[in-house]
Amino acid sequence: MTTISVSTNGSRRPSPLRPNSSFAFENPIAPVDDAAVHPILHSGRVAVITGAASGIGAAAAVEFAKLGMKVALADVNEDQLRAAGEEVAKVSGDPSNVLVVPTDVSKIEDVVRFRDRVYEAWGEVAVLMNNAGISSKGTSWDGLDAWHKVFDVNLFGVLNVQQTFVQSMIYQENAAAIINTGSKQGITNPPGNAAYNASKAAVKSLTESLAHELREHPAGNNTTAHLFIPGWTWTGLTGAGKGGEKPAGAWTAQETVLYMIDKFREGKFYILVPDNETRKELDQLRIMWTAGDVAEGRPALSRWHKDYKALFEEYIRDGLAQLD
């Protein structure tokens, strides 16, 4: 068992992973049987992916096709989307199992058209991967146009897709899942791009609410929601589109997607993905420190505050030392 603790008596907080503390959670890792037929991820079922023209979305389309799934790809970049669709068709071996629909997820009419094309072609959706996202920069008091642009895609794009697809998915006979792509920046909120961070924090909240509402809905218990939180992944959003070699610390989009699929098979809601620079335990410590800002009344974003930075670094060192 892994434990967490909350200090109430001063400046330095114990490690959330320290044994023998007052709060505890279990995080069992169930074995994955690759030979077993997953009720959702198997041949003949349908995967729908937004933001599918490149990066994580394109990698997910390829991996779902390798499983024998039919794949519907949507993106606003038509040329890249067409190329991605051609690659998926090669992997599939059957072009009729691939549907390419140029779609701007910020426009509800585009999303409705996309849904209609999918259901007209295949009659169901097994996996809905809400992955479209952009990263225009907006600070807390500047860049209002960037804020609208980011929220229109990163939040309202996700919401448009959910509101359009989920009402059909919950009444399907077979099990289904919604996977929303979030970000660690929406949890730990590092300074630098308040607009992007806030949009991804909203996606986290929305996906948590979706998971609860599906559990409680009489027709929804055959459909699950999952928050996919990539690590440092070498994609267009992180510099891959500018050329150059992948940094050693980053994962490829394929590595990130394969990890996501493994954790999805295990039934995880929070799919927190590591990378070559940040191990799972470091992510856990950072997240718990962030939660401690609220619970312990520290200044906002104390991890980057001059009076708390050294305490944070000590907290991380101690936490990791206990695990090594």
N, C-alpha and C positions, 0 to 999 in steps of 0.2 A: 504494500500500500504506500502511496505517496501522500505526503501531508503538507498542509499549508497552515500558517499561523499569522495572526494579526496582533501587532504590538499596540498597547494603549498607554504606554508610559514614557514616551520620549522620542528622540530624534531618529534612532537607528532601529529599523524593523528587522526581525528575524527572517531568515530565508523561508519562502513559502514551501520549499521542498525539504525543510529540516524535519527530521523524525521527531516523534513524541510531542507534537504541538497540538493545539486545541481544535483545529478544524481539519477535516480530512476529506479527500475524494479518492475514488477508485477509478482507474483508467485501464481496464483490462484490454489486452490486445488479443483478439480472437484469431485463431489460425485461419488462413484462407486456403480453401481447397480448390485449386485451379481446375480440377477435373469436374467439379460440381457445376450444374447449370444454374446460374444466377437468375432469379425471376425477372430481372430487368435487363441485365447486360448479357444478352445472348442473341444468337442468329435469328434474323427475321424481324426483330423488334426495331423501333424507330428512335433515333437520336436527333434532336433539334438543337442547333447551336447558333447563337448570335455572336457577332464579332469573330466570325469563322474564317476570314480571309487570310489571317496571318497569326503568328505567335501561338499562344495557348489554344485559341479556338481552332486553328487549323490543325494543330497537333492532336487535339481531342477528336476532331473529325476523322483523322487517319486511324487513331487507335480504336475508335468505335467501329470503323469499317473493318478493321482486322478481326473484330469479334463477330463479323457477319451481319452487323446491324445495317439497316437502311439509314442514311444520313441526310438531313436537310441543313444546308448552310445558308446563313444570312449575314450580310455585311453591307455597309454603305459604299465601300470601295469595290466597284464592279469589276475592274480588271484583275485585281488580286483575288477577288472572290471566284472569278471564273477559273483562274489558274489553280486555286486551292481545290475547287470542285473536280477539275481534271485529275489532279493527283489522287484525290479520294476515290475517283472512279477506277483508276489503275489498281489501287489497293483492293477495292471491292471486287473487281473483275466483272462487274455487271453495272453499266452506266444507268440502268433503270432503277438502281438502288440509291442513286444520288440525285438530290434535288437542290438546285442553286437558285436562290431568290434574292436579288438585290433589295435591301431593306434598310431604311433609316429607323432605328428603334425609337427615336424621339418623336416619331409621327405615328399616331395610333392607327391611321388608315393604312400605313405600310405594314404594320404588325398584323392587323386584321387580314390583309391580303395574304401575308405569309402563312398565317394559321390556316386559312381556307385552302391554300395550295397543298399544305401538308396533309390535311384531313381528306381532301379530295383524292390525293394520290394514295394514301396508306391507311387512313381511317383511325389512326391512334398515334399517341406519343408516349414512349417509354421514359426517355430522358429529355428533359428540357434544361439546356445549359445556357443560363443567362450570363453571357460573357462579354458583351460589347462594353467598351470603356475607353475614355480619353483622359488626358492629363494636362489640360490647359491650366496655367498658373493664375491663382487669384489669392491675394492676401486678405486679411480680415477687414480692411477698409479701402481696398482698391481692387480694380479689375472686375467690376460688376458684370460686364459682358461675358467674361470668362466663367464666372460663377454660373450664370444662366446656361451657358453652353455645356459645362461639365455636369450640372445637375440634370439637364435635359436628357443626356445620354446615360450617365452613370446611375442615376436614381430613377428618373421618370421612364427611361428606356427599360430598366428592369421591371418597373411597375406596369408599364404598358404590356410587356410580354406576359407577366404573371396574370394580369387581369384578363388578358385575351385568351390564354391557353388553359389556365388552371381550371376554369369552370367546366371545360370539357374533359380534362384529364381525370378529375375526381370521380366522374361517373363511368369511366372505362371499366371493363371487366377485369383487366389485368393490372398488376402493380405498376406504379410509375413513380418518378422522382423529379424534383426540381433542384438543380444545382446552381446557386448564385455565386458569382465570383466576387469576393470581397478583397480586402487588402489588410496587411498588418498595420498599414498607416491609418486605417479606420479604427484600430484598436488602441495602439500606443500613441498615435497622433504626433509624430515627430515634426518639429517646426520646418517650414519651407514651402508648403503648398496647402494652405488652409482649405481651399476650395475642394481639392481632390480628397483630402483627409475627411472632410465633413461629408462628402458624397458617399464615401465608402463606409463611414460610421453609420450613415442612414441605411445602407444596404444590409449591414449587420443587423440593425434593429428590425428592418423589414423582414429579413429571412427568419429571425427568431420568432417574430409574430406569425409568419406563415407556418412555421413548424407547429406552433401551438394550435393555431386555428385548424390545421389539417387533422391534428390529433383529436380535436373536440368535435369536428364536423361529422355528422352521421355517415356521410358518403366519402369522407376524406381519409379514413384510416388505411386505405390501400395506396395512398400517395404520401411520400415523405419529402421533406425539404432538407437541404444541406448547404452549409456555408463553406465555400472553397476559398482558402486563404493562402495564395501562393507565397513562396519565399522569393528570394532574388532570382528572377528568371530572365534569361537573355531574349528579349522580344523588342518589338518596335518601340514600346513605351519606355524601355530601359536602355535604349541606344543601339540595338541591333540593326535598326534600319539605316544607321549612318555608316555601316560597314565596320571593319576592324574585327579583331578576334574576341571571342567570348572571354570575359574575365574569369580567372580561376575560381573565384568565389561563387559565381552564378551557376545555376542549373540550366540545362536546355529546356525548351518548352516540352519536349517529349518526356524528359525525366520528371518534370513537375506533373504532367498529366498522368503518367503511370503511377506515381505515388498517390495522386488523387483517386484513381480508379481502385487501387488497393484499399484505401481507407473507406471509400464508398462501399465496397464489398463487405467491409466489417461493420457497416451501419453507422459510421460516425456522422454526427451532425457537424461539428467543427472539424474541418479538414485542414489542419494547420501544417503547412509544408515547410520543411527545412531547406537548406541549400548547403553549398560547400563551405560557407563562411559562418553560418548560424545554425547551430544544432538545436534540436527540439527543446532541450532543457534551458538554453539561453532565452529562447522565445518565451517559455513559461515564466521565467524570472522577470523578464521585462514587462510582461502582461500583468503579473501580480504587483509589481512596483507601481504601475500605472493605476491599478485599482486602489492601491494604498493611498494615492494622492487624495482620493475622495474619502476613503474610510478613516484616514488618520489626519485629515485637515491640512495636508501640506499644500504649498503653492501649486498652481496649475503647472503641469509639465515640469515637475520638480527635477526630473532626470536631467534636464538641461539648465537648471537654475544654479547660479554660482554658489549658493549656500548649501546645496544638496548634491551637487555633482560628485563630490568625493565620497559621500555616504552611499550614493547609488553604486559607484564603482566598487566600494568595499562589499556591499551587499551582493553584487554579482560574483565577485571573487570568492566570497565565503560560500555562496550557494553552489557554485560549480565545483569548489574544492570538496564539498561533501559528497559529490557524485562521482568523483574521479578515484 
